[in-house]
């Protein structure tokens, strides 16, 4: 997100020092609060939902027959109501779609081929029954299929302990699994507060915009982030990019955000992230969020983190030239080889290093322009470009 050039660079001391971190490793039992359930979302906003198995659009009743529990790979389960949104808005949380996607991810990502035989496939067995009774809107058959799914999954966990990811024994979420888990987190913590994120002046440094998961995945691949990397998001908003990087790579991830509302929502997401990653049996890197101004030079802990950073993300699409220049000076502290991912280049395309300008901050950056495709960012459905700037001081040696 954003920072405003020229504003008074002060934040309350208690907020300035607040850093929240979570690190969970599969197989280690610890006292962690329960997940925020799907059922809790529906109970909080009952007027938005109706029973999936009836055509009656009227407000649904809190009927015990519509409650089910779903087993997760680790030793947790979640309560759902068998309801769907009254409206057809694509952005609205849909519990039935969540159930189907959760089951499919567990089947695809956690079960061996031999274990999958217990559950059947698209043509027979439990997997077929779940699809058939859902499509036919036959509630008794669907509930029975859910019960069979839970029974078989519990039996596997009793035999083998918490289930783990199967693909090459990886411990971190794939892109698609990370997207699903983060969608679950967002829908339970942020979705119904999203209107609060749009109350900022357009085209100012306070304009709110997020890079979407496909963009973050592209960044992870292009910068070759690993579990040993350190990632920093300057203007982290509600924390989606920070959480996705930590989930997919297991690296230590930091986010700093100047605006109070997005930062509060980021911290809310982090609490749910810690619990839900445990339920999925997924390892994650340490995650830190703080409210503050990333251009406040008095934040010594942030400066120390920047000196360790391997990849820095800054969504400077709406930043003015003064803020971008201030950021360039901040980048002088980055280590050799560190990469800056941005939506606008910090280096003019006609900038050529010579004896007169080699001392300028932008001269340490070697820039690569790359394409992103539709829906990679929240503020546009069009294709665009982004930039990866690599710190390279070696090419300045001839001028010193």
C-alpha positions as CSV (number, residue, x, y, z in Angstrom):
1,X,0.0,0.0,0.0
2,X,1.1,3.5,0.6
3,X,2.9,6.2,2.3
4,X,2.3,9.9,1.9
5,X,5.2,12.1,1.1
6,X,5.4,15.2,3.3
7,X,3.1,13.9,6.1
8,X,4.4,14.0,9.6
9,X,6.3,10.8,10.0
10,X,5.2,9.8,13.5
11,X,3.3,6.9,14.8
12,X,2.2,6.0,18.3
13,X,5.1,4.4,20.3
14,X,3.0,1.3,21.2
15,X,2.2,0.7,17.5
16,X,5.8,1.5,16.4
17,X,7.1,-1.4,18.5
18,X,4.4,-3.9,17.7
19,X,5.5,-6.9,15.7
20,X,3.4,-10.0,15.4
21,X,5.0,-13.3,14.3
22,X,3.8,-16.8,13.9
23,X,5.8,-20.0,13.0
24,X,4.1,-23.3,12.8
25,X,5.6,-26.7,11.9
26,X,3.6,-29.8,11.1
27,X,3.6,-32.5,13.7
28,X,4.2,-30.2,16.7
29,X,1.2,-29.9,18.9
30,X,0.7,-26.6,20.7
31,X,-2.1,-24.6,22.2
32,X,-3.5,-22.6,19.3
33,X,-7.0,-21.1,19.2
34,X,-9.6,-22.7,17.0
35,X,-10.1,-21.7,13.4
36,X,-12.8,-19.1,12.7
37,X,-15.3,-21.5,11.1
38,X,-17.3,-21.1,8.0
39,X,-20.4,-21.5,10.1
40,X,-19.4,-18.5,12.2
41,X,-19.3,-16.4,9.0
42,X,-22.8,-17.5,8.0
43,X,-24.2,-17.0,11.5
44,X,-22.8,-13.4,11.6
45,X,-24.4,-12.5,8.2
46,X,-27.5,-14.8,8.0
47,X,-29.5,-12.6,5.7
48,X,-27.0,-13.1,2.9
49,X,-27.5,-16.9,2.7
50,X,-30.1,-19.5,2.0
51,X,-30.2,-23.3,2.2
52,X,-28.4,-24.8,-0.8
53,X,-30.8,-27.7,-1.1
54,X,-34.0,-25.6,-1.5
55,X,-35.0,-23.1,-4.1
56,X,-36.6,-20.9,-1.5
57,X,-34.8,-17.5,-1.6
58,X,-36.1,-16.5,1.8
59,X,-33.8,-16.2,4.8
60,X,-32.6,-19.6,6.0
61,X,-33.1,-20.9,9.6
62,X,-30.3,-22.1,11.8
63,X,-31.3,-25.7,11.3
64,X,-29.2,-28.5,12.8
65,X,-29.8,-30.5,9.7
66,X,-27.8,-28.0,7.7
67,X,-24.7,-28.3,9.9
68,X,-21.8,-30.5,9.0
69,X,-18.2,-30.9,10.2
70,X,-15.3,-31.5,7.8
71,X,-12.1,-33.2,8.7
72,X,-8.8,-31.5,7.8
73,X,-5.4,-33.2,7.2
74,X,-4.1,-32.4,10.7
75,X,-6.1,-33.1,13.9
76,X,-8.7,-30.4,13.4
77,X,-12.1,-30.1,11.8
78,X,-14.3,-27.2,10.8
79,X,-18.1,-26.6,11.0
80,X,-20.0,-25.5,7.9
81,X,-23.6,-24.7,7.0
82,X,-24.9,-26.2,3.8
83,X,-25.9,-22.8,2.4
84,X,-25.1,-20.6,-0.5
85,X,-25.3,-16.8,-1.1
86,X,-28.8,-15.5,-2.1
87,X,-27.2,-13.3,-4.7
88,X,-25.0,-14.4,-7.6
89,X,-22.1,-12.0,-6.8
90,X,-18.8,-13.8,-7.6
91,X,-17.0,-12.0,-4.7
92,X,-19.3,-13.3,-2.0
93,X,-18.2,-16.2,0.2
94,X,-19.8,-19.5,-0.8
95,X,-19.6,-22.3,1.9
96,X,-20.6,-25.0,-0.6
97,X,-17.8,-24.1,-2.9
98,X,-15.4,-23.9,0.0
99,X,-16.3,-27.5,1.1
100,X,-15.9,-28.8,-2.5
101,X,-12.5,-27.1,-3.0
102,X,-11.2,-28.2,0.5
103,X,-12.1,-31.8,-0.2
104,X,-10.5,-31.7,-3.6
105,X,-7.3,-30.2,-2.3
106,X,-7.0,-32.8,0.4
107,X,-7.7,-35.6,-2.1
108,X,-5.2,-34.3,-4.7
109,X,-2.4,-32.9,-2.4
110,X,-2.4,-35.2,0.7
111,X,-3.5,-38.7,-0.3
112,X,-1.3,-41.3,-2.0
113,X,-2.8,-43.1,-4.9
114,X,-3.4,-46.1,-2.7
115,X,-5.2,-43.9,-0.1
116,X,-7.3,-42.2,-2.8
117,X,-8.8,-45.6,-3.6
118,X,-10.7,-45.4,-0.3
119,X,-12.5,-42.3,-1.6
120,X,-13.1,-43.4,-5.2
121,X,-12.9,-40.9,-8.1
122,X,-15.1,-38.8,-10.4
123,X,-16.8,-42.0,-11.6
124,X,-17.4,-44.0,-8.4
125,X,-17.2,-44.0,-4.6
126,X,-17.3,-41.1,-2.1
127,X,-15.9,-38.5,-4.6
128,X,-18.6,-39.4,-7.1
129,X,-21.4,-39.3,-4.5
130,X,-20.3,-35.8,-3.3
131,X,-20.6,-34.4,-6.8
132,X,-23.8,-36.3,-7.7
133,X,-25.8,-35.4,-4.6
134,X,-24.6,-31.8,-4.7
135,X,-25.6,-31.4,-8.4
136,X,-29.0,-33.1,-7.7
137,X,-29.5,-31.0,-4.6
138,X,-30.2,-34.1,-2.5
139,X,-29.3,-33.2,1.0
140,X,-29.5,-36.7,2.7
141,X,-27.2,-38.2,0.2
142,X,-24.8,-35.4,0.3
143,X,-24.6,-35.4,4.2
144,X,-24.1,-39.2,4.1
145,X,-21.2,-38.7,1.6
146,X,-19.6,-36.1,3.9
147,X,-19.9,-38.5,6.8
148,X,-18.2,-41.2,4.8
149,X,-15.4,-38.8,3.8
150,X,-14.9,-37.9,7.5
151,X,-14.9,-41.5,8.6
152,X,-12.2,-42.5,6.1
153,X,-10.0,-39.5,6.7
154,X,-10.2,-40.0,10.5
155,X,-9.2,-43.7,10.0
156,X,-6.2,-42.7,7.9
157,X,-5.1,-40.2,10.6
158,X,-5.5,-42.8,13.3
159,X,-3.3,-45.2,11.4
160,X,-0.6,-42.7,10.1
161,X,-1.0,-39.5,12.2
162,X,-1.6,-36.1,10.6
163,X,-1.6,-36.3,6.8
164,X,1.2,-34.5,5.0
165,X,1.7,-33.2,1.5
166,X,2.6,-35.9,-1.0
167,X,4.3,-34.2,-3.9
168,X,8.1,-34.8,-3.5
169,X,7.7,-34.6,0.2
170,X,7.4,-30.9,0.1
171,X,6.4,-29.1,3.3
172,X,5.1,-25.8,1.9
173,X,1.9,-25.1,0.0
174,X,1.8,-25.1,-3.8
175,X,0.5,-22.0,-5.5
176,X,-3.0,-23.4,-5.9
177,X,-3.2,-24.7,-2.3
178,X,-1.9,-21.5,-0.9
179,X,-4.6,-19.6,-2.8
180,X,-7.3,-21.7,-1.3
181,X,-6.0,-21.5,2.2
182,X,-5.6,-17.7,1.9
183,X,-9.1,-17.4,0.4
184,X,-10.4,-19.2,3.5
185,X,-8.5,-16.8,5.7
186,X,-9.7,-13.7,3.8
187,X,-13.3,-14.8,3.7
188,X,-13.4,-15.3,7.5
189,X,-11.5,-12.2,8.6
190,X,-11.5,-9.4,5.9
191,X,-14.2,-10.0,3.2
192,X,-17.0,-8.3,5.1
193,X,-14.9,-5.3,6.0
194,X,-13.6,-4.7,2.4
195,X,-15.6,-1.5,2.0
196,X,-13.4,0.2,4.6
197,X,-10.4,-0.2,2.2
198,X,-11.9,2.0,-0.5
199,X,-12.2,5.2,1.4
200,X,-9.0,6.9,0.1
201,X,-8.4,9.6,-2.4
202,X,-7.8,8.2,-5.9
203,X,-4.3,8.6,-7.4
204,X,-2.8,9.7,-4.1
205,X,-0.2,7.9,-2.1
206,X,-3.1,6.7,0.0
207,X,-4.9,4.9,-2.8
208,X,-5.6,1.3,-1.9
209,X,-4.6,-1.5,-4.3
210,X,-3.4,-5.0,-4.0
211,X,-1.3,-7.2,-6.2
212,X,-3.2,-10.4,-6.8
213,X,-2.0,-14.0,-6.1
214,X,-0.9,-14.7,-9.7
215,X,1.4,-11.6,-9.5
216,X,2.9,-12.8,-6.2
217,X,3.5,-16.3,-7.6
218,X,5.2,-14.8,-10.7
219,X,7.4,-12.7,-8.3
220,X,8.3,-15.8,-6.3
221,X,9.4,-17.6,-9.4
222,X,11.2,-14.7,-11.1
223,X,13.2,-13.8,-7.9
224,X,13.9,-17.5,-7.1
225,X,12.8,-17.1,-3.4
226,X,13.6,-20.0,-1.1
227,X,13.1,-20.9,2.5
228,X,16.3,-19.0,3.3
229,X,15.2,-15.8,1.7
230,X,14.0,-12.6,3.5
231,X,11.0,-10.9,2.0
232,X,9.9,-7.3,2.7
233,X,6.6,-5.7,1.5
234,X,6.7,-1.9,1.8
235,X,3.1,-0.9,2.0
236,X,1.8,-4.4,2.8
237,X,-1.9,-3.4,3.0
238,X,-4.0,-6.3,4.4
239,X,-1.0,-8.6,4.2
240,X,-2.0,-10.9,1.4
241,X,1.4,-10.9,-0.4
242,X,3.3,-11.4,2.9
243,X,1.2,-14.4,3.9
244,X,1.4,-15.9,0.4
245,X,5.2,-15.7,0.2
246,X,5.5,-17.2,3.7
247,X,3.1,-20.1,2.8
248,X,4.7,-20.9,-0.6
249,X,8.3,-20.6,0.3
250,X,8.6,-20.9,4.0
251,X,10.8,-17.8,4.1
252,X,10.8,-15.0,6.7
253,X,8.4,-12.3,5.6
254,X,7.8,-8.8,6.8
255,X,5.1,-6.2,6.0
256,X,4.9,-2.6,7.0
257,X,1.8,-0.5,6.4
258,X,1.1,3.1,7.3
259,X,-2.7,3.0,7.3
260,X,-4.4,1.8,10.4
261,X,-7.4,-0.1,8.9
262,X,-5.4,-2.3,6.4
263,X,-2.8,-3.0,9.1
264,X,-5.5,-4.1,11.6
265,X,-7.0,-6.4,9.0
266,X,-3.5,-7.8,8.2
267,X,-3.0,-8.7,11.9
268,X,-6.4,-10.3,12.0
269,X,-5.5,-12.4,9.0
270,X,-2.2,-13.4,10.6
271,X,-4.0,-14.9,13.7
272,X,-6.2,-17.0,11.5
273,X,-3.3,-17.9,9.2
274,X,-1.3,-19.4,12.1
275,X,-4.3,-21.6,13.1
276,X,-5.4,-22.6,9.6
277,X,-1.9,-23.5,8.4
278,X,-1.7,-25.9,11.4
279,X,-5.1,-27.4,10.4
280,X,-3.7,-28.0,6.9
281,X,-0.4,-29.4,8.3
282,X,1.6,-26.8,6.5
283,X,4.9,-25.3,7.5
284,X,5.3,-21.6,7.2
285,X,8.0,-19.0,7.5
286,X,7.9,-16.4,10.3
287,X,5.6,-13.5,9.5
288,X,5.9,-10.0,10.9
289,X,3.4,-7.1,10.5
290,X,3.8,-3.6,11.8
291,X,2.0,-0.3,11.4
292,X,4.4,2.5,10.4
293,X,6.0,4.7,7.7
294,X,8.6,2.8,5.8
295,X,10.4,6.1,5.1
296,X,10.8,6.9,8.7
297,X,14.6,6.7,9.2
298,X,14.2,6.4,12.9
299,X,12.9,2.8,12.7
300,X,16.2,1.0,13.4
301,X,14.6,-2.5,13.4
302,X,13.1,-1.9,9.9
303,X,16.5,-0.6,8.6
304,X,18.2,-3.7,10.0
305,X,15.6,-5.9,8.2
306,X,16.1,-4.0,4.9
307,X,19.8,-4.7,5.1
308,X,19.0,-8.5,5.3
309,X,16.3,-8.4,2.6
310,X,16.7,-10.6,-0.5
311,X,13.4,-9.4,-2.2
312,X,11.6,-6.1,-1.6
313,X,8.1,-5.6,-3.0
314,X,6.8,-2.0,-3.3
315,X,3.5,-1.3,-5.1
316,X,4.5,2.2,-6.2
317,X,1.9,2.4,-9.0
318,X,0.2,5.5,-7.5
319,X,3.2,7.0,-5.7
320,X,4.3,10.5,-6.6
321,X,7.9,11.3,-7.7
322,X,9.0,12.6,-4.3
323,X,8.0,9.3,-2.6
324,X,9.8,7.3,-5.3
325,X,13.0,9.4,-4.8
326,X,12.8,8.8,-1.1
327,X,12.5,5.1,-1.7
328,X,15.6,5.2,-3.9
329,X,17.6,6.6,-1.0
330,X,16.2,3.8,1.2
331,X,17.4,1.2,-1.3
332,X,21.0,2.4,-0.8
333,X,21.1,0.1,2.3
334,X,20.2,-3.0,0.4
335,X,22.8,-5.7,0.1
336,X,24.4,-6.6,-3.2
337,X,22.1,-8.8,-5.3
338,X,18.9,-7.8,-3.5
339,X,15.9,-7.5,-5.8
340,X,13.2,-4.8,-5.8
341,X,9.9,-5.7,-7.4
342,X,7.8,-2.6,-8.4
343,X,5.0,-1.5,-10.6
344,X,6.9,1.5,-11.8
345,X,10.6,1.7,-12.6
346,X,12.8,3.6,-10.2
347,X,15.3,4.2,-13.0
348,X,14.5,6.4,-16.1
349,X,14.6,4.3,-19.2
350,X,17.2,6.7,-20.7
351,X,19.5,6.6,-17.6
352,X,23.0,5.7,-18.6
353,X,25.7,5.5,-16.0
354,X,28.6,7.9,-16.5
355,X,31.2,9.8,-14.4
356,X,28.7,12.6,-13.8
357,X,25.8,10.5,-12.4
358,X,27.3,7.2,-11.1
359,X,26.8,8.6,-7.5
360,X,23.0,8.8,-7.9
361,X,21.0,6.2,-6.0
362,X,19.4,4.8,-9.2
363,X,22.8,3.9,-10.6
364,X,23.1,0.9,-8.3
365,X,20.0,-0.7,-9.9
366,X,20.0,-2.9,-12.9
367,X,16.4,-3.0,-14.2
368,X,14.5,-5.7,-16.0
369,X,11.0,-4.9,-17.4
370,X,8.5,-7.8,-17.5
371,X,4.9,-8.4,-18.5
372,X,2.0,-9.2,-16.2
373,X,-1.3,-10.4,-17.5
374,X,-5.0,-9.7,-16.8
375,X,-6.2,-9.7,-13.2
376,X,-2.7,-9.7,-11.8
377,X,-3.5,-6.5,-9.9
378,X,-6.7,-5.3,-8.2
379,X,-7.0,-2.0,-9.9
380,X,-7.0,-3.2,-13.5
381,X,-8.1,-6.1,-15.6
382,X,-5.7,-5.2,-18.3
383,X,-2.2,-6.6,-19.1
384,X,0.7,-4.4,-17.9
385,X,4.4,-4.4,-16.9
386,X,6.3,-4.6,-13.7
387,X,10.0,-4.2,-12.9
388,X,12.7,-6.2,-11.1
389,X,15.6,-4.0,-10.1
390,X,18.7,-5.8,-8.9
391,X,21.3,-4.1,-6.7
392,X,24.6,-4.2,-8.7
393,X,27.3,-1.9,-7.4
394,X,30.1,-3.7,-9.2
395,X,29.4,-1.9,-12.5
396,X,30.2,1.4,-10.7
397,X,33.7,0.4,-9.8
398,X,35.3,2.0,-12.9
399,X,34.0,5.4,-11.8
400,X,35.3,5.3,-8.2
